[in-house]
């Protein structure tokens, strides 16, 4: 039973990582404009994806 649960969790993590890879460039551009700095925009993107990964 735990193998099934761990497989589902692994699939969810892989799905999140695939989605993050697809959305990251556009999200980074948006956050950079919003924050007024490329570096601050990258920090926001990293924090957002880290929180999403932990929440998953």
N, CA, C and O atoms as a CHARMM CRD file, in Angstrom:
* protein
*
  224
    1    1 UNK  N      0.82400  -1.19900   0.00000 PROA 1      0.00000
    2    1 UNK  CA     0.00000   0.00000   0.00000 PROA 1      0.00000
    3    1 UNK  C      0.86400   1.25700   0.00000 PROA 1      0.00000
    4    1 UNK  O      0.54000   2.23300  -0.67600 PROA 1      0.00000
    5    2 UNK  N      1.96800   1.23700   0.75900 PROA 2      0.00000
    6    2 UNK  CA     2.81700   2.42500   0.79200 PROA 2      0.00000
    7    2 UNK  C      3.50700   2.65200  -0.54400 PROA 2      0.00000
    8    2 UNK  O      3.82800   3.78900  -0.89100 PROA 2      0.00000
    9    3 UNK  N      3.74300   1.55800  -1.31400 PROA 3      0.00000
   10    3 UNK  CA     4.33700   1.72600  -2.63800 PROA 3      0.00000
   11    3 UNK  C      3.41400   2.52100  -3.54700 PROA 3      0.00000
   12    3 UNK  O      3.87800   3.36700  -4.31200 PROA 3      0.00000
   13    4 UNK  N      2.12500   2.26200  -3.47500 PROA 4      0.00000
   14    4 UNK  CA     1.15800   2.99500  -4.27600 PROA 4      0.00000
   15    4 UNK  C      1.11200   4.45900  -3.89600 PROA 4      0.00000
   16    4 UNK  O      1.04300   5.33200  -4.76100 PROA 4      0.00000
   17    5 UNK  N      1.15000   4.72900  -2.59000 PROA 5      0.00000
   18    5 UNK  CA     1.10800   6.10800  -2.13000 PROA 5      0.00000
   19    5 UNK  C      2.38200   6.84700  -2.53300 PROA 5      0.00000
   20    5 UNK  O      2.32200   7.99300  -2.97800 PROA 5      0.00000
   21    6 UNK  N      3.52400   6.19900  -2.37900 PROA 6      0.00000
   22    6 UNK  CA     4.76900   6.86700  -2.74000 PROA 6      0.00000
   23    6 UNK  C      4.85100   7.09600  -4.25100 PROA 6      0.00000
   24    6 UNK  O      5.43400   8.08500  -4.69700 PROA 6      0.00000
   25    7 UNK  N      4.27300   6.19100  -5.03800 PROA 7      0.00000
   26    7 UNK  CA     4.25400   6.37300  -6.49100 PROA 7      0.00000
   27    7 UNK  C      3.37900   7.56000  -6.87100 PROA 7      0.00000
   28    7 UNK  O      3.71800   8.32500  -7.77300 PROA 7      0.00000
   29    8 UNK  N      2.25900   7.70900  -6.18400 PROA 8      0.00000
   30    8 UNK  CA     1.36600   8.84400  -6.44300 PROA 8      0.00000
   31    8 UNK  C      2.05500  10.14600  -6.05200 PROA 8      0.00000
   32    8 UNK  O      1.98900  11.13400  -6.78400 PROA 8      0.00000
   33    9 UNK  N      2.71300  10.14700  -4.90200 PROA 9      0.00000
   34    9 UNK  CA     3.42900  11.34800  -4.46300 PROA 9      0.00000
   35    9 UNK  C      4.54600  11.69500  -5.43100 PROA 9      0.00000
   36    9 UNK  O      4.75900  12.86600  -5.74400 PROA 9      0.00000
   37   10 UNK  N      5.26600  10.67500  -5.90900 PROA 10     0.00000
   38   10 UNK  CA     6.34000  10.90300  -6.86200 PROA 10     0.00000
   39   10 UNK  C      5.78400  11.49000  -8.15800 PROA 10     0.00000
   40   10 UNK  O      6.36500  12.41400  -8.72900 PROA 10     0.00000
   41   11 UNK  N      4.65900  10.94900  -8.61500 PROA 11     0.00000
   42   11 UNK  CA     4.02400  11.46700  -9.83100 PROA 11     0.00000
   43   11 UNK  C      3.57600  12.91500  -9.65000 PROA 11     0.00000
   44   11 UNK  O      3.69900  13.72600 -10.56800 PROA 11     0.00000
   45   12 UNK  N      3.06200  13.23400  -8.47800 PROA 12     0.00000
   46   12 UNK  CA     2.62900  14.60700  -8.20900 PROA 12     0.00000
   47   12 UNK  C      3.81800  15.55100  -8.19700 PROA 12     0.00000
   48   12 UNK  O      3.74800  16.65300  -8.74100 PROA 12     0.00000
   49   13 UNK  N      4.91900  15.11800  -7.57200 PROA 13     0.00000
   50   13 UNK  CA     6.12600  15.94800  -7.54900 PROA 13     0.00000
   51   13 UNK  C      6.67200  16.15600  -8.96000 PROA 13     0.00000
   52   13 UNK  O      7.04200  17.26800  -9.33700 PROA 13     0.00000
   53   14 UNK  N      6.71600  15.08000  -9.72700 PROA 14     0.00000
   54   14 UNK  CA     7.21000  15.18300 -11.10000 PROA 14     0.00000
   55   14 UNK  C      6.30800  16.08700 -11.93800 PROA 14     0.00000
   56   14 UNK  O      6.79100  16.84500 -12.77800 PROA 14     0.00000
   57   15 UNK  N      5.00500  16.00600 -11.70900 PROA 15     0.00000
   58   15 UNK  CA     4.07000  16.88000 -12.41500 PROA 15     0.00000
   59   15 UNK  C      4.29200  18.34400 -12.06200 PROA 15     0.00000
   60   15 UNK  O      4.26200  19.21600 -12.93100 PROA 15     0.00000
   61   16 UNK  N      4.51600  18.60300 -10.77900 PROA 16     0.00000
   62   16 UNK  CA     4.77600  19.97700 -10.34600 PROA 16     0.00000
   63   16 UNK  C      6.07300  20.49600 -10.95800 PROA 16     0.00000
   64   16 UNK  O      6.13700  21.64100 -11.40700 PROA 16     0.00000
   65   17 UNK  N      7.10300  19.65700 -10.97600 PROA 17     0.00000
   66   17 UNK  CA     8.37800  20.08100 -11.55300 PROA 17     0.00000
   67   17 UNK  C      8.25500  20.35000 -13.05000 PROA 17     0.00000
   68   17 UNK  O      8.85200  21.29400 -13.56500 PROA 17     0.00000
   69   18 UNK  N      7.47700  19.51700 -13.74900 PROA 18     0.00000
   70   18 UNK  CA     7.26600  19.73200 -15.18400 PROA 18     0.00000
   71   18 UNK  C      6.49800  21.03000 -15.42600 PROA 18     0.00000
   72   18 UNK  O      6.83500  21.79800 -16.32700 PROA 18     0.00000
   73   19 UNK  N      5.47400  21.26800 -14.62500 PROA 19     0.00000
   74   19 UNK  CA     4.69600  22.49900 -14.74400 PROA 19     0.00000
   75   19 UNK  C      5.56300  23.71700 -14.41600 PROA 19     0.00000
   76   19 UNK  O      5.48500  24.74200 -15.09500 PROA 19     0.00000
   77   20 UNK  N      6.38100  23.59900 -13.38100 PROA 20     0.00000
   78   20 UNK  CA     7.26200  24.69800 -12.99500 PROA 20     0.00000
   79   20 UNK  C      8.24000  25.01700 -14.11500 PROA 20     0.00000
   80   20 UNK  O      8.49700  26.18500 -14.40600 PROA 20     0.00000
   81   21 UNK  N      8.78400  23.98500 -14.74200 PROA 21     0.00000
   82   21 UNK  CA     9.73100  24.20800 -15.84100 PROA 21     0.00000
   83   21 UNK  C      9.06100  24.92700 -17.00300 PROA 21     0.00000
   84   21 UNK  O      9.67000  25.77800 -17.65100 PROA 21     0.00000
   85   22 UNK  N      7.81200  24.58300 -17.26200 PROA 22     0.00000
   86   22 UNK  CA     7.08900  25.20900 -18.37000 PROA 22     0.00000
   87   22 UNK  C      6.71900  26.66400 -18.05300 PROA 22     0.00000
   88   22 UNK  O      6.76600  27.51900 -18.93700 PROA 22     0.00000
   89   23 UNK  N      6.35800  26.94400 -16.81800 PROA 23     0.00000
   90   23 UNK  CA     5.88500  28.27600 -16.44400 PROA 23     0.00000
   91   23 UNK  C      6.97200  29.22500 -15.97000 PROA 23     0.00000
   92   23 UNK  O      6.77200  30.43900 -15.95300 PROA 23     0.00000
   93   24 UNK  N      8.11200  28.68900 -15.59000 PROA 24     0.00000
   94   24 UNK  CA     9.14600  29.49200 -14.95100 PROA 24     0.00000
   95   24 UNK  C      9.58100  30.71900 -15.76100 PROA 24     0.00000
   96   24 UNK  O      9.63900  31.80900 -15.19100 PROA 24     0.00000
   97   25 UNK  N      9.88800  30.60300 -17.05400 PROA 25     0.00000
   98   25 UNK  CA    10.34800  31.81000 -17.76700 PROA 25     0.00000
   99   25 UNK  C      9.32600  32.94900 -17.77000 PROA 25     0.00000
  100   25 UNK  O      9.67000  34.10600 -17.53000 PROA 25     0.00000
  101   26 UNK  N      8.08100  32.60900 -18.04100 PROA 26     0.00000
  102   26 UNK  CA     7.03900  33.64400 -18.07000 PROA 26     0.00000
  103   26 UNK  C      6.79600  34.21100 -16.67600 PROA 26     0.00000
  104   26 UNK  O      6.63100  35.42000 -16.51000 PROA 26     0.00000
  105   27 UNK  N      6.77500  33.33800 -15.68000 PROA 27     0.00000
  106   27 UNK  CA     6.57600  33.78800 -14.30000 PROA 27     0.00000
  107   27 UNK  C      7.74100  34.66300 -13.84300 PROA 27     0.00000
  108   27 UNK  O      7.53900  35.64900 -13.13400 PROA 27     0.00000
  109   28 UNK  N      8.94600  34.30600 -14.24300 PROA 28     0.00000
  110   28 UNK  CA    10.11400  35.10300 -13.87000 PROA 28     0.00000
  111   28 UNK  C     10.04200  36.49700 -14.49000 PROA 28     0.00000
  112   28 UNK  O     10.32000  37.49200 -13.82000 PROA 28     0.00000
  113   29 UNK  N      9.67100  36.57000 -15.75600 PROA 29     0.00000
  114   29 UNK  CA     9.52500  37.89300 -16.39700 PROA 29     0.00000
  115   29 UNK  C      8.47900  38.73500 -15.66400 PROA 29     0.00000
  116   29 UNK  O      8.70000  39.91700 -15.39800 PROA 29     0.00000
  117   30 UNK  N      7.35100  38.12200 -15.34200 PROA 30     0.00000
  118   30 UNK  CA     6.28100  38.84900 -14.66000 PROA 30     0.00000
  119   30 UNK  C      6.74700  39.33800 -13.28400 PROA 30     0.00000
  120   30 UNK  O      6.56400  40.50400 -12.93700 PROA 30     0.00000
  121   31 UNK  N      7.34500  38.44400 -12.51600 PROA 31     0.00000
  122   31 UNK  CA     7.79100  38.81700 -11.17300 PROA 31     0.00000
  123   31 UNK  C      8.90400  39.85600 -11.21400 PROA 31     0.00000
  124   31 UNK  O      8.97300  40.73200 -10.35200 PROA 31     0.00000
  125   32 UNK  N      9.76900  39.75800 -12.20800 PROA 32     0.00000
  126   32 UNK  CA    10.84100  40.75100 -12.34400 PROA 32     0.00000
  127   32 UNK  C     10.26400  42.13500 -12.60300 PROA 32     0.00000
  128   32 UNK  O     10.71600  43.12200 -12.02300 PROA 32     0.00000
  129   33 UNK  N      9.26200  42.20300 -13.47900 PROA 33     0.00000
  130   33 UNK  CA     8.61500  43.49900 -13.73600 PROA 33     0.00000
  131   33 UNK  C      7.87300  43.99200 -12.49800 PROA 33     0.00000
  132   33 UNK  O      7.90600  45.18000 -12.17500 PROA 33     0.00000
  133   34 UNK  N      7.21600  43.09000 -11.82400 PROA 34     0.00000
  134   34 UNK  CA     6.45700  43.44500 -10.62500 PROA 34     0.00000
  135   34 UNK  C      7.37300  43.96500  -9.51700 PROA 34     0.00000
  136   34 UNK  O      7.05100  44.94500  -8.84600 PROA 34     0.00000
  137   35 UNK  N      8.51900  43.30100  -9.33100 PROA 35     0.00000
  138   35 UNK  CA     9.43800  43.66600  -8.25300 PROA 35     0.00000
  139   35 UNK  C     10.38500  44.79500  -8.65500 PROA 35     0.00000
  140   35 UNK  O     10.96600  45.45900  -7.79600 PROA 35     0.00000
  141   36 UNK  N     10.54000  45.01200  -9.97000 PROA 36     0.00000
  142   36 UNK  CA    11.43600  46.05700 -10.43600 PROA 36     0.00000
  143   36 UNK  C     12.89200  45.63100 -10.49000 PROA 36     0.00000
  144   36 UNK  O     13.77900  46.46500 -10.66800 PROA 36     0.00000
  145   37 UNK  N     13.14300  44.34300 -10.33800 PROA 37     0.00000
  146   37 UNK  CA    14.51800  43.84000 -10.34800 PROA 37     0.00000
  147   37 UNK  C     14.50200  42.38300 -10.78600 PROA 37     0.00000
  148   37 UNK  O     13.65600  41.60200 -10.34900 PROA 37     0.00000
  149   38 UNK  N     15.44800  42.02000 -11.65600 PROA 38     0.00000
  150   38 UNK  CA    15.54700  40.63500 -12.12000 PROA 38     0.00000
  151   38 UNK  C     15.89200  39.70500 -10.95600 PROA 38     0.00000
  152   38 UNK  O     15.34400  38.60900 -10.84700 PROA 38     0.00000
  153   39 UNK  N     16.79100  40.14300 -10.10000 PROA 39     0.00000
  154   39 UNK  CA    17.22300  39.31000  -8.97200 PROA 39     0.00000
  155   39 UNK  C     16.08400  39.11200  -7.98500 PROA 39     0.00000
  156   39 UNK  O     15.85500  37.99300  -7.52500 PROA 39     0.00000
  157   40 UNK  N     15.36600  40.17600  -7.65200 PROA 40     0.00000
  158   40 UNK  CA    14.23000  40.04700  -6.73700 PROA 40     0.00000
  159   40 UNK  C     13.12500  39.19500  -7.35800 PROA 40     0.00000
  160   40 UNK  O     12.46100  38.42800  -6.66000 PROA 40     0.00000
  161   41 UNK  N     12.93200  39.32800  -8.65200 PROA 41     0.00000
  162   41 UNK  CA    11.94800  38.49200  -9.34000 PROA 41     0.00000
  163   41 UNK  C     12.30800  37.02700  -9.24800 PROA 41     0.00000
  164   41 UNK  O     11.43600  36.18600  -9.03300 PROA 41     0.00000
  165   42 UNK  N     13.58400  36.70700  -9.40900 PROA 42     0.00000
  166   42 UNK  CA    14.03800  35.31200  -9.28800 PROA 42     0.00000
  167   42 UNK  C     13.81900  34.79400  -7.87400 PROA 42     0.00000
  168   42 UNK  O     13.42300  33.64200  -7.69200 PROA 42     0.00000
  169   43 UNK  N     14.07100  35.62400  -6.87400 PROA 43     0.00000
  170   43 UNK  CA    13.83300  35.22400  -5.48200 PROA 43     0.00000
  171   43 UNK  C     12.36600  34.88700  -5.25000 PROA 43     0.00000
  172   43 UNK  O     12.04900  33.90000  -4.58700 PROA 43     0.00000
  173   44 UNK  N     11.47700  35.70000  -5.79300 PROA 44     0.00000
  174   44 UNK  CA    10.04400  35.46900  -5.63200 PROA 44     0.00000
  175   44 UNK  C      9.64300  34.15100  -6.29900 PROA 44     0.00000
  176   44 UNK  O      8.87600  33.37200  -5.73200 PROA 44     0.00000
  177   45 UNK  N     10.15900  33.90900  -7.49300 PROA 45     0.00000
  178   45 UNK  CA     9.84200  32.66300  -8.21000 PROA 45     0.00000
  179   45 UNK  C     10.34500  31.46500  -7.42000 PROA 45     0.00000
  180   45 UNK  O      9.61600  30.48800  -7.25000 PROA 45     0.00000
  181   46 UNK  N     11.57300  31.52500  -6.93900 PROA 46     0.00000
  182   46 UNK  CA    12.12800  30.41300  -6.17000 PROA 46     0.00000
  183   46 UNK  C     11.32800  30.16200  -4.90100 PROA 46     0.00000
  184   46 UNK  O     11.01900  29.01500  -4.58000 PROA 46     0.00000
  185   47 UNK  N     10.99200  31.22200  -4.17700 PROA 47     0.00000
  186   47 UNK  CA    10.21000  31.06500  -2.95200 PROA 47     0.00000
  187   47 UNK  C      8.84100  30.46000  -3.24700 PROA 47     0.00000
  188   47 UNK  O      8.36200  29.60700  -2.50000 PROA 47     0.00000
  189   48 UNK  N      8.22100  30.89400  -4.32200 PROA 48     0.00000
  190   48 UNK  CA     6.90200  30.39500  -4.69000 PROA 48     0.00000
  191   48 UNK  C      6.94200  28.90300  -5.01300 PROA 48     0.00000
  192   48 UNK  O      6.10600  28.13900  -4.53000 PROA 48     0.00000
  193   49 UNK  N      7.90600  28.49300  -5.82400 PROA 49     0.00000
  194   49 UNK  CA     8.00400  27.08400  -6.18200 PROA 49     0.00000
  195   49 UNK  C      8.42900  26.23200  -4.98300 PROA 49     0.00000
  196   49 UNK  O      7.97600  25.09500  -4.85200 PROA 49     0.00000
  197   50 UNK  N      9.27700  26.75300  -4.12100 PROA 50     0.00000
  198   50 UNK  CA     9.66300  26.00300  -2.92300 PROA 50     0.00000
  199   50 UNK  C      8.45200  25.78700  -2.01300 PROA 50     0.00000
  200   50 UNK  O      8.26200  24.69300  -1.48200 PROA 50     0.00000
  201   51 UNK  N      7.64900  26.81000  -1.83600 PROA 51     0.00000
  202   51 UNK  CA     6.44500  26.67000  -0.99300 PROA 51     0.00000
  203   51 UNK  C      5.43500  25.70500  -1.62200 PROA 51     0.00000
  204   51 UNK  O      4.79600  24.92800  -0.91300 PROA 51     0.00000
  205   52 UNK  N      5.29400  25.75300  -2.93800 PROA 52     0.00000
  206   52 UNK  CA     4.38700  24.83100  -3.61800 PROA 52     0.00000
  207   52 UNK  C      4.86200  23.39200  -3.46100 PROA 52     0.00000
  208   52 UNK  O      4.05300  22.49000  -3.24400 PROA 52     0.00000
  209   53 UNK  N      6.16500  23.17600  -3.56800 PROA 53     0.00000
  210   53 UNK  CA     6.72000  21.83500  -3.44600 PROA 53     0.00000
  211   53 UNK  C      6.51100  21.30000  -2.03200 PROA 53     0.00000
  212   53 UNK  O      6.13500  20.14200  -1.85500 PROA 53     0.00000
  213   54 UNK  N      6.75300  22.13900  -1.02700 PROA 54     0.00000
  214   54 UNK  CA     6.57100  21.72500   0.37000 PROA 54     0.00000
  215   54 UNK  C      5.08300  21.44600   0.63900 PROA 54     0.00000
  216   54 UNK  O      4.74500  20.47500   1.31500 PROA 54     0.00000
  217   55 UNK  N      4.21500  22.28600   0.11900 PROA 55     0.00000
  218   55 UNK  CA     2.77500  22.11500   0.33900 PROA 55     0.00000
  219   55 UNK  C      2.25200  20.84700  -0.31200 PROA 55     0.00000
  220   55 UNK  O      1.29100  20.24600   0.16800 PROA 55     0.00000
  221   56 UNK  N      2.88000  20.44300  -1.40200 PROA 56     0.00000
  222   56 UNK  CA     2.44000  19.23500  -2.10100 PROA 56     0.00000
  223   56 UNK  C      2.75600  18.02400  -1.26400 PROA 56     0.00000
  224   56 UNK  O      2.46600  16.90000  -1.67200 PROA 56     0.00000
